[in-house]
Amino acid sequence: MPDTTALNPSKERAFDNFERSYREFLEASDLTRPEKAARLASQIDLLSLTREGLSFLFRKSKELDQSDFFKDSAWNDPRKLVPGLVRGTMKAGHPSSSFEILSELRMLAYTRSGTSEITKEEAHSYLEEVVVHNLDLALKVTSEETRESFSERELKKAFNLFGFLVSEMDLKGITEKLSEEIQMICKQRPVVTEKVRSLLHLVGHKFDLKGNSSHEKRLLLYVNAVYGPSPETLKRPSNEDYARFLNKCKEQVLEKEAHAMGKSMGSTGLVSQYHAILLTYLLSHPKYEHLVPPCLNLNDRGIAEWNKHNDFLRPLMLETVGIYNAQCIYGLARMLGRNLLSRRPVRVGLENLRRIQINPQVENRILKSNHDNRGNVTAIQYLMGALIRVLGQPLGVGQGNNPTCQSARGISMWSQHAPAKLIDMVITVATKNNLVMRFENHDLVSNQLGKGLVEKLDYDLDGVSIVLVPHLDKIYNEMMRRASGRGEDPHKWVNPAMYGHWIQLGFASAYDYLTNSIVDFKGFLRIFYKSFHPEFNNGRQLSYPSPVGIIITSSSGEMVGFHAISLLRVDKSPGGELRAYFLNPNNEGRQDWGQEIKPTVHGNGEKHGESSLRFEHFASRVYAFHYNTLDVDPGLFVDDKVVGIVENLARQSWGKSYTWNQQTKLW
């Protein structure tokens, strides 16, 4: 039995119930054994939901294997297990997922001692492949497909399992894959960095990185960005040592530290706790304030902004920046680079936010989302830091494991083009725990509305999203309800009302709500090309992000579901191909939509936070978009060959789920 002295009664009962079911299984006859195995699997299902339960199952796994628990199942022979099939059985749910979890724990146990059927090395190689095939689950970075295909319970079990495997394994064999994953996450410059920090903590403690290969050098770059971003921090393993050092060192050394910190942050998007110590030290000593710009890695615009507004910034930064709120330093640098403080409404909004009294319910949500708080950061400090990050990194806003791509898209849009409006919304909700938006001459008050799409909010979000999303979600859902039943896509009316005046009123949707079919897809594509393709729109560029509805497909091209993104720009990549660059609120970089359609987040001219696809590949997944009807030139013709290629991609993937109607629509 496990040591249950620190467990609550319900957990003690779970272990007792398992032991009882296990005894019954061992004592069962051949006739009753399948029934007893099913009951035992149910206990495994319950225990796999907690870390304590997994640790217990891990200790019991070899014994269970040797008791023939896997007999007559697909997991009976460990030599025949296929790493690529693990994900499918985890998706399938209980009992398959319960057998799978115990099988992985059994293999983990065999990495320690081996068996007559499989060696330690074989077991370890197998688990390495399993982790590589499921890096998103190991990292808790999920795609739209993952959220759609896993139930909430099975996703929790999967996260729990892979978190346990990663913590217990020697991960040297997947160094290259891990370095690619970390780079892909950081290239997007996400506002929320806790997941990649957890991974870097693991890498820093589990790997002996020598920098002998390109992927080890890459890992060292990111690990050092958090744990040793400058020459002197590498010599001083604690915050206290570094703080004492700063009080004694000369200006020349401080200058080197400031430049090193700024360069590290600029190249990775990650901020170290040491950086917060250095920045607050410089701000607290006026004679060193000239070192703040290199410490922040400011560009020319940022330096001019700092020089102009340093009296405003100094108290704001000293109030907000701390070792447990350090990541906001990067957002601040990007915010200065955007010249946002030169807008008086933004300065007034930030000043007003400093003085608010946060609603107790909102305060609890904010503190719950700050996983690395340790009681040292107040709700207002964390919210201010989160707002600075969102204002500096509008393309780094993500939806987390929530079905709220619409809300994330809105926060990103407002940060880009209506920052003062965003600040005012944050202040209103933070103080009143309520929000009012207008829809067709009616005030929608969030606290008077029913539920939105979110059943239970995932708290792996930035503080701004934690404050706003519960209210935006309900308002969006109510707008959609009111606009439904009109025979057209409700987004036609909801998007302009939700996001603001820059959303074009022209709207095209290939999906016909009345017949549940795809209508006049060729005509739909011609409007899309005339709106966004430079050869067919007289080279006109996008002035504002354009909300677009896309259909996500699996790696086999099958339809997964609908998704809300923002088309940011259409441009040629460094390689010369025309690409669509867009905000994907799920912050997922390793997607495969089938038919060789794979969005990228770097390497094809993407700015931080952008995803991109070849234009025709992007068009093949679009089902709805807004456009300016006056800008569509009727004299420009998009020929059948161009639209035919795109239509074929659509028909052979998500299009299989619908009837296609070729009747012409008057767009």
ZAMARGU-4260 file (C-alpha; in steps of 0.2 Angstrom, whole numbers, plus 5000, padded with zeros to 4 digits):
<rodrens>
0) 5000/5000/5000 | 5006/5018/4997 | 5009/5030/5011 | 4992/5039/5012 | 4996/5049/5028
5) 4995/5065/5018 | 4981/5060/5007 | 4963/5065/5009 | 4949/5052/5013 | 4943/5051/4995
10) 4961/5047/4988 | 4963/5034/5002 | 4947/5026/4996 | 4953/5026/4978 | 4969/5016/4983
15) 4959/5004/4994 | 4946/5001/4980 | 4960/4997/4968 | 4968/4984/4980 | 4951/4976/4983
20) 4948/4975/4964 | 4966/4968/4961 | 4964/4954/4974 | 4947/4949/4966 | 4956/4949/4949
25) 4970/4938/4955 | 4957/4926/4963 | 4945/4925/4948 | 4942/4910/4938 | 4944/4909/4919
30) 4925/4912/4918 | 4925/4928/4929 | 4942/4935/4925 | 4936/4946/4910 | 4923/4954/4922
35) 4936/4957/4936 | 4949/4964/4923 | 4936/4977/4918 | 4932/4982/4936 | 4951/4984/4939
40) 4953/4994/4923 | 4939/5006/4930 | 4950/5008/4945 | 4965/5012/4934 | 4954/5025/4925
45) 4951/5034/4941 | 4968/5033/4948 | 4976/5040/4931 | 4967/5057/4934 | 4980/5062/4948
50) 4998/5062/4950 | 4998/5052/4966 | 4987/5039/4957 | 4999/5038/4943 | 5014/5036/4955
55) 5005/5021/4963 | 5000/5013/4946 | 5019/5015/4941 | 5024/5005/4956 | 5011/4992/4953
60) 5013/4991/4934 | 5026/4977/4933 | 5016/4966/4945 | 5000/4969/4935 | 5009/4964/4919
65) 5016/4948/4927 | 4998/4944/4933 | 4992/4943/4915 | 4982/4958/4916 | 4986/4962/4898
70) 4982/4944/4892 | 4971/4943/4876 | 4972/4962/4874 | 4982/4972/4861 | 4995/4976/4874
75) 4999/4958/4878 | 5016/4958/4869 | 5027/4973/4873 | 5038/4969/4858 | 5023/4972/4846
80) 5018/4989/4853 | 5018/5003/4840 | 5022/5021/4847 | 5012/5029/4833 | 4996/5021/4839
85) 4997/5027/4857 | 4988/5043/4853 | 4973/5034/4845 | 4970/5023/4860 | 4971/5038/4872
90) 4958/5047/4861 | 4947/5032/4862 | 4943/5034/4880 | 4941/5021/4894 | 4944/5006/4894
95) 4957/5008/4880 | 4965/5023/4887 | 4966/5015/4904 | 4975/4999/4897 | 4986/5011/4887
100) 4991/5021/4902 | 4996/5006/4912 | 5005/4999/4897 | 5016/5015/4896 | 5019/5014/4915
105) 5024/4996/4913 | 5037/5001/4899 | 5043/5015/4910 | 5046/5002/4924 | 5055/4991/4912
110) 5067/5005/4907 | 5074/5002/4925 | 5076/4983/4925 | 5070/4976/4909 | 5062/4959/4907
115) 5064/4943/4897 | 5053/4950/4884 | 5061/4967/4882 | 5077/4975/4887 | 5079/4991/4896
120) 5086/4999/4880 | 5071/4993/4870 | 5059/5000/4883 | 5067/5017/4883 | 5068/5018/4864
125) 5050/5014/4863 | 5045/5027/4876 | 5056/5040/4867 | 5046/5038/4851 | 5030/5039/4861
130) 5035/5055/4868 | 5041/5062/4851 | 5024/5057/4843 | 5015/5066/4857 | 5025/5081/4861
135) 5010/5092/4861 | 5003/5082/4875 | 5019/5081/4884 | 5020/5100/4883 | 5002/5103/4886
140) 5001/5113/4869 | 4986/5107/4860 | 4979/5110/4843 | 4961/5113/4837 | 4961/5094/4832
145) 4967/5089/4849 | 4953/5098/4858 | 4940/5092/4846 | 4946/5074/4846 | 4949/5071/4865
150) 4936/5072/4878 | 4940/5083/4893 | 4943/5068/4904 | 4954/5059/4892 | 4964/5075/4889
155) 4967/5077/4907 | 4973/5059/4908 | 4984/5061/4893 | 4992/5077/4901 | 4994/5068/4917
160) 5002/5053/4909 | 5015/5062/4898 | 5019/5074/4912 | 5024/5059/4922 | 5033/5050/4909
165) 5044/5066/4905 | 5048/5069/4923 | 5054/5051/4926 | 5063/5048/4909 | 5081/5052/4903
170) 5077/5063/4888 | 5093/5064/4879 | 5087/5054/4865 | 5074/5067/4860 | 5085/5082/4862
175) 5084/5087/4844 | 5065/5086/4843 | 5064/5096/4859 | 5075/5109/4853 | 5064/5111/4837
180) 5048/5112/4848 | 5055/5125/4860 | 5061/5135/4845 | 5044/5134/4837 | 5035/5140/4853
185) 5047/5154/4856 | 5047/5160/4838 | 5028/5164/4840 | 5032/5175/4855 | 5017/5169/4865
190) 5011/5181/4879 | 5010/5165/4891 | 5027/5157/4893 | 5024/5145/4908 | 5023/5130/4897
195) 5040/5133/4888 | 5048/5138/4905 | 5042/5122/4913 | 5050/5112/4898 | 5066/5123/4899
200) 5067/5119/4918 | 5066/5101/4914 | 5079/5102/4900 | 5091/5112/4911 | 5090/5099/4925
205) 5089/5083/4915 | 5101/5086/4901 | 5120/5089/4902 | 5121/5101/4887 | 5138/5103/4880
210) 5134/5113/4865 | 5142/5100/4854 | 5128/5100/4841 | 5117/5113/4833 | 5101/5107/4843
215) 5111/5107/4859 | 5117/5125/4855 | 5099/5130/4852 | 5093/5122/4868 | 5107/5131/4878
220) 5102/5148/4870 | 5084/5146/4877 | 5089/5138/4894 | 5102/5152/4897 | 5089/5165/4892
225) 5079/5160/4908 | 5093/5154/4919 | 5109/5163/4914 | 5106/5177/4901 | 5122/5186/4905
230) 5141/5183/4910 | 5138/5187/4928 | 5122/5178/4930 | 5131/5162/4925 | 5143/5164/4939
235) 5129/5167/4952 | 5116/5154/4954 | 5104/5163/4965 | 5094/5180/4964 | 5101/5185/4981
240) 5119/5183/4975 | 5116/5193/4959 | 5107/5207/4969 | 5122/5209/4981 | 5134/5209/4966
245) 5125/5223/4957 | 5127/5234/4973 | 5146/5232/4971 | 5150/5232/4953 | 5156/5246/4942
250) 5146/5255/4928 | 5157/5246/4914 | 5151/5229/4921 | 5133/5235/4923 | 5133/5241/4904
255) 5139/5223/4899 | 5125/5215/4909 | 5112/5227/4902 | 5117/5223/4884 | 5118/5204/4887
260) 5101/5204/4895 | 5093/5214/4882 | 5101/5204/4868 | 5096/5187/4876 | 5078/5193/4878
265) 5077/5200/4860 | 5083/5184/4852 | 5072/5172/4862 | 5057/5182/4869 | 5060/5175/4886
270) 5064/5185/4902 | 5074/5179/4916 | 5071/5184/4935 | 5089/5191/4934 | 5083/5203/4921
275) 5070/5210/4933 | 5083/5212/4947 | 5094/5222/4935 | 5081/5233/4928 | 5074/5238/4945
280) 5091/5242/4950 | 5094/5253/4936 | 5078/5262/4938 | 5081/5264/4956 | 5098/5273/4953
285) 5096/5288/4942 | 5114/5289/4937 | 5112/5272/4928 | 5095/5276/4919 | 5105/5278/4902
290) 5107/5259/4903 | 5088/5255/4903 | 5087/5256/4884 | 5100/5242/4881 | 5093/5232/4895
295) 5076/5233/4886 | 5084/5230/4869 | 5075/5245/4862 | 5075/5250/4844 | 5077/5268/4839
300) 5058/5271/4841 | 5058/5263/4858 | 5073/5273/4863 | 5064/5289/4858 | 5048/5283/4867
305) 5058/5279/4883 | 5067/5296/4883 | 5050/5305/4880 | 5040/5296/4894 | 5053/5289/4906
310) 5045/5300/4920 | 5029/5291/4917 | 5036/5274/4915 | 5048/5274/4930 | 5035/5272/4944
315) 5024/5261/4933 | 5039/5249/4930 | 5045/5249/4948 | 5027/5245/4954 | 5025/5231/4941
320) 5041/5222/4938 | 5047/5209/4949 | 5056/5192/4949 | 5039/5183/4948 | 5032/5195/4935
325) 5048/5197/4924 | 5040/5192/4908 | 5031/5208/4906 | 5048/5217/4903 | 5048/5209/4885
330) 5030/5216/4883 | 5036/5233/4889 | 5050/5233/4876 | 5038/5229/4862 | 5026/5241/4868
335) 5038/5255/4868 | 5043/5250/4850 | 5025/5252/4845 | 5025/5270/4852 | 5009/5267/4861
340) 5014/5279/4876 | 5013/5293/4863 | 4995/5290/4863 | 4987/5300/4877 | 4972/5288/4879
345) 4984/5274/4882 | 4994/5283/4895 | 4978/5289/4904 | 4971/5271/4903 | 4987/5264/4911
350) 4987/5277/4925 | 4968/5274/4928 | 4972/5255/4930 | 4985/5258/4943 | 4972/5265/4954
355) 4958/5253/4953 | 4951/5242/4967 | 4949/5225/4959 | 4932/5215/4961 | 4935/5200/4973
360) 4929/5187/4961 | 4940/5194/4947 | 4955/5195/4959 | 4953/5177/4963 | 4953/5172/4944
365) 4968/5183/4941 | 4978/5175/4955 | 4972/5157/4950 | 4980/5160/4933 | 4997/5166/4940
370) 5004/5149/4943 | 5022/5155/4947 | 5015/5168/4959 | 5021/5161/4976 | 5011/5174/4985
375) 5023/5188/4979 | 5013/5197/4965 | 4997/5206/4969 | 4982/5204/4957 | 4984/5222/4951
380) 5003/5219/4948 | 5000/5204/4938 | 4985/5212/4928 | 4996/5227/4924 | 5010/5216/4918
385) 4998/5205/4908 | 4991/5220/4900 | 5008/5227/4895 | 5012/5210/4888 | 4996/5210/4877
390) 4999/5228/4872 | 5017/5224/4866 | 5013/5207/4859 | 4996/5208/4851 | 5000/5192/4840
395) 5005/5182/4855 | 4987/5181/4863 | 4981/5163/4863 | 4965/5154/4868 | 4973/5141/4879
400) 4963/5125/4880 | 4947/5134/4878 | 4934/5135/4863 | 4936/5154/4863 | 4946/5158/4847
405) 4933/5172/4844 | 4937/5181/4860 | 4956/5178/4858 | 4955/5186/4841 | 4946/5201/4848
410) 4958/5204/4861 | 4972/5203/4848 | 4963/5215/4837 | 4960/5228/4850 | 4977/5227/4856
415) 4983/5231/4838 | 4971/5244/4833 | 4961/5250/4848 | 4973/5249/4863 | 4964/5262/4873
420) 4947/5253/4871 | 4955/5237/4877 | 4962/5245/4892 | 4945/5253/4896 | 4937/5236/4894
425) 4949/5228/4906 | 4946/5242/4919 | 4927/5239/4918 | 4927/5221/4920 | 4941/5221/4933
430) 4931/5233/4944 | 4913/5228/4940 | 4915/5210/4935 | 4903/5214/4921 | 4903/5220/4903
435) 4891/5229/4891 | 4892/5228/4872 | 4879/5234/4859 | 4871/5223/4846 | 4858/5230/4834
440) 4852/5244/4846 | 4852/5232/4861 | 4863/5233/4876 | 4870/5215/4880 | 4875/5214/4899
445) 4886/5200/4902 | 4880/5196/4919 | 4862/5195/4913 | 4866/5182/4900 | 4867/5163/4899
450) 4882/5153/4897 | 4894/5155/4883 | 4904/5141/4874 | 4916/5138/4890 | 4910/5125/4902
455) 4925/5127/4913 | 4938/5140/4910 | 4956/5134/4907 | 4967/5145/4917 | 4983/5144/4906
460) 4979/5161/4899 | 4986/5178/4901 | 4979/5190/4915 | 4969/5201/4902 | 4961/5185/4894
465) 4957/5178/4912 | 4948/5195/4915 | 4939/5197/4899 | 4936/5180/4891 | 4922/5174/4903
470) 4912/5190/4898 | 4916/5191/4880 | 4912/5173/4878 | 4894/5175/4884 | 4891/5191/4874
475) 4898/5183/4858 | 4886/5168/4861 | 4871/5179/4864 | 4875/5189/4848 | 4876/5172/4838
480) 4860/5167/4846 | 4851/5183/4841 | 4858/5182/4823 | 4853/5164/4820 | 4838/5159/4810
485) 4841/5172/4796 | 4846/5159/4783 | 4864/5166/4783 | 4880/5164/4793 | 4877/5174/4809
490) 4895/5180/4809 | 4890/5192/4795 | 4882/5203/4808 | 4891/5197/4824 | 4909/5201/4819
495) 4907/5219/4815 | 4897/5222/4831 | 4909/5212/4841 | 4926/5218/4835 | 4923/5236/4829
500) 4921/5248/4814 | 4936/5242/4804 | 4927/5225/4800 | 4921/5227/4782 | 4902/5224/4780
505) 4903/5214/4764 | 4902/5195/4769 | 4904/5179/4759 | 4901/5162/4765 | 4902/5146/4755
510) 4891/5137/4768 | 4873/5137/4765 | 4864/5136/4782 | 4847/5132/4775 | 4853/5117/4765
515) 4868/5112/4774 | 4878/5112/4758 | 4892/5121/4749 | 4885/5133/4736 | 4894/5142/4722
520) 4912/5138/4728 | 4920/5144/4712 | 4911/5161/4714 | 4916/5162/4732 | 4934/5159/4728
525) 4934/5172/4714 | 4928/5185/4727 | 4941/5179/4739 | 4955/5181/4726 | 4948/5198/4721
530) 4948/5204/4739 | 4965/5198/4744 | 4976/5191/4730 | 4988/5206/4724 | 4986/5200/4706
535) 4967/5202/4706 | 4965/5217/4718 | 4976/5229/4710 | 4990/5226/4723 | 4979/5232/4737
540) 4986/5228/4755 | 4976/5224/4771 | 4974/5240/4782 | 4967/5230/4797 | 4966/5212/4802
545) 4951/5203/4793 | 4941/5190/4802 | 4941/5174/4793 | 4932/5158/4796 | 4942/5142/4791
550) 4939/5124/4792 | 4952/5114/4801 | 4957/5097/4794 | 4966/5082/4801 | 4983/5076/4794
555) 4972/5064/4783 | 4962/5079/4777 | 4946/5075/4786 | 4936/5089/4793 | 4939/5093/4811
560) 4929/5109/4814 | 4927/5127/4812 | 4940/5140/4818 | 4941/5159/4819 | 4957/5167/4813
565) 4963/5184/4807 | 4970/5187/4790 | 4984/5199/4793 | 4993/5201/4776 | 4996/5193/4760
570) 5014/5194/4754 | 5028/5185/4746 | 5040/5175/4756 | 5059/5176/4756 | 5058/5161/4744
575) 5046/5171/4732 | 5030/5162/4734 | 5014/5171/4739 | 5008/5167/4756 | 4994/5172/4768
580) 5000/5177/4785 | 4987/5175/4799 | 4984/5175/4818 | 4980/5158/4824 | 4973/5160/4842
585) 4978/5142/4846 | 4997/5146/4846 | 5000/5129/4838 | 5015/5128/4827 | 5016/5109/4822
590) 5000/5107/4812 | 4997/5096/4797 | 4980/5099/4788 | 4983/5085/4776 | 4986/5086/4757
595) 5004/5093/4761 | 4996/5108/4769 | 5006/5112/4784 | 5005/5130/4792 | 5022/5137/4797
600) 5026/5149/4811 | 5044/5153/4806 | 5056/5151/4791 | 5044/5158/4778 | 5045/5176/4782
605) 5033/5176/4797 | 5034/5190/4809 | 5033/5184/4828 | 5016/5177/4831 | 5011/5174/4813
610) 5006/5158/4805 | 5007/5156/4786 | 5002/5146/4771 | 5004/5146/4753 | 4989/5157/4747
615) 4980/5143/4737 | 4982/5131/4752 | 4975/5145/4764 | 4961/5148/4752 | 4956/5129/4751
620) 4952/5130/4770 | 4942/5146/4770 | 4923/5145/4771 | 4919/5163/4776 | 4926/5181/4776
625) 4923/5199/4776 | 4927/5211/4762 | 4923/5228/4755 | 4910/5226/4741 | 4916/5242/4733
630) 4934/5236/4731 | 4930/5221/4721 | 4934/5225/4703 | 4921/5216/4692 | 4932/5219/4677
635) 4946/5207/4684 | 4943/5189/4680 | 4950/5174/4690 | 4951/5160/4678 | 4944/5142/4680
640) 4962/5135/4682 | 4966/5145/4697 | 4950/5142/4707 | 4949/5124/4701 | 4965/5119/4710
645) 4959/5127/4726 | 4941/5119/4724 | 4949/5102/4721 | 4959/5103/4737 | 4943/5108/4747
650) 4932/5095/4739 | 4945/5081/4743 | 4946/5086/4761 | 4933/5094/4772 | 4922/5095/4756
655) 4918/5076/4758 | 4907/5081/4773 | 4895/5091/4762 | 4884/5091/4747 | 4890/5103/4734
660) 4878/5114/4725 | 4885/5123/4709 | 4870/5136/4708 | 4877/5154/4706 | 4875/5166/4720
665) 4875/5185/4718 | 4889/5189/4730
</rodrens>
